[in-house]
Amino acid sequence: MVRRRLSWLVALAAIALLLVACQGYTTQGSKTAEHQGATGGDLTVEIGKANGTATENIEIEGESDLVLEADVTLFVGLGSFKIELLGQDDQVTLVLEAGAGEAAEGHGQMVTDSFGEASYRVTATDAENVTYVIEYTYR
């Protein structure tokens, strides 16, 4: 009897873990272009369809603790999409959100970690035809 209950508990725990793992970030038809120079760079992302949440990175070669001053523009065809720039200790420095047929723009900062990566978080809810551009300068 105890063994049967334990088996059920293990099975339920496994199902719960699978459900949590399935709530990631999915995209279809995405394309990314990135350019970097001596004073900054830009990142352009176009997405056909997206759902979920993910933390994305911009890699700056060999630079840690570098501040990136960033201007962000966002356009969403359908659904909703949110971008959060992450600064020191992953503190949110900008929240930019747009819904169907909307555009948004804003300014924030990102800071590179010890691997030279600056991070931002995206959250999509049934989003389609999304385009965002992050233009940044090094400070």
Secondary structure, 3 states (H helix, E strand, C coil): CHHHHHHHHHHHHHHHHHHHHCCCCEEECCEEEEEECCCEEEEEEEEEEEEEEEEEEEECCCCCCCEEEEEEEEEEEEEEEEEEEECHHHCEEEEEEEECCEEEEEEEEEECCCCCEEEEEEEEEEEEEEEEEEEEEEC
